[in-house]
């Protein structure tokens, strides 16, 4: 399969994935190519696969420029960077990496809840700066027993709920339709969910329907003692509204792993002790990233060997 061209549209931040792809295919690293138009014009015939992730995938323009594209294998669960309609129209297969990152993302969501409520990051800075010698750190807020509302009750949402239950947290949720197989309380709107929980977690897929699902009305419903946790995608949140609510004290706190324009983060958040900011590391453990890479490569191999895909989306 060495002659098969694979275009990696995302930065090759995972050395193991790059190594495995280079062993099997002719790998092109799109982000490092200065003249992309010339490159595509010269190599479009040989590229039969695209590998992307949460930051870059395959939009309609790229798909149009690759006449022999057969498969898009995403190094992520989210599919918002892939034009699925165009892939469906062209008969292009699409795969992602579900399940293997569920535990890591759910663990991180709980970690963010604890970090925001117990002020773990400023407490750490308090010790490191020597301030503890001048007096104890201020009291923080209890996590156990807080009501948790979850937007999106798929694999990751359910895993977060299970973990939060271990902290005696009442669980409620919002999805497009009520689920008959779960015991948690359902709210038909995000505003109602926000008004009836103390911690609101974004764990849904990013679609046009869920873009800015966290808006001013939802933030105000969550209120000055509420906490927002976002381990989904940055565009789920109306970021200027979130920033103003945090700065003005209309929202109690936030734990954010994702942002609207990564890696750019609103600087107004940097000085707030009630906000924890992470560089999109939900799946960022060595174990999980290896499993994700193996799935990406395994899906490509399966496709080009005419075997069933491991994790098909289309």
Residue, then its C-alpha position, 0 to 999 in steps of 0.5 A: x500500500x506504499x503507493x497509496x497517497x494519504x493527505x494528513x490535513x491536521x498538524x502531525x502532533x502525534x508521532x506514533x500516528x505519523x510513524x504508522x502512516x509512513x510505514x504503510x502509505x505515501x504520507x503528505x503533511x498538508x500543514x507544512x506545504x507552503x503552496x497548497x494549491x500547487x501541491x494539490x494540482x500536482x498530487x491530486x491524482x495520487x491522494x486516495x485518503x485524508x486523515x484529519x482530526x478535531x481541528x482540520x478534516x475535509x471540507x467541500x473545497x478539499x473534497x472537490x480538489x481530490x478526484x480520487x478520494x475514497x476515505x476520510x479517517x478522522x483522528x477524533x470522535x467529532x465529525x464537524x470538520x468533515x463535509x459529510x453531505x459531500x462525502x455521501x454524495x461522492x460515495x467517500x467512506x468516513x471513519x472516526x475514533x469512538x469509544x476509545x477516548x470516552x473514559x479520558x474525556x469523562x475523567x477530564x470533565x470530572x477533573x474540571x468540575x473539581x478544579x473549578x469548585x475546589x480552586x485547585x489551580x489557584x491553590x497550587x499557585x498559592x503554595x508555589x508563590x509562598x503565600x501560604x506562609x502568610x495565611x491559609x487559602x480561602x474556603x472553596x465550594x463542595x462538589x459532592x452532591x451538586x446537581x449536574x446537567x448534561x447536554x448530550x447523553x451519548x457515550x461520553x455524556x453517559x460516562x460523565x453521568x456515571x462518574x458524577x453519580x459516584x459523587x452523589x450528584x443528581x443527574x439531569x440531561x437534554x437531548x433532541x428526544x427523551x431517552x427511554x432507557x435512562x433513569x435521569x430527569x429529562x428537560x426538553x430545553x437547554x434553558x430548563x436544564x440550566x435553570x435546574x442544575x448547578x453544573x452544566x456540562x456540554x457533551x454533545x456533537x457539534x452541528x448547526x443545531x448545537x452551535x452556540x447552544x450555550x447562549x446568554x439565556x442559558x448562561x443567565x439561567x445557570x446563574x451566578x453560582x452555576x458552573x459551565x463545563x465544556x469538553x465538547x467543541x468551542x463553537x458550542x458556546x457563544x464565547x463573548x457572552x461567556x466571557x462577559x458573564x464570567x467577568x461580570x459575575x453572572x456565572x459562577x465559574x467555568x472549566x473549558x477544554x475547548x475554544x472558539x478559535x483554538x489555540x486563541x483564548x480570550x485573554x479576559x479569562x486569564x486572570x479569573x480564579x473561577x475559570x480553568x483553561x485547558x489546551x484541548x486535551x480531553x483525549x490527551x493520554x498516551x494510552x488513548x492516543x495510541x488506540x486512536x492512531x491504531x483505529x485510524x490506520x486500521x480503518x485505512x488498511x481495512x478499506x484498501x484491503x476491501x475488508x469491513x471498516x472498524x468504525x464506519x460513519x459513512 
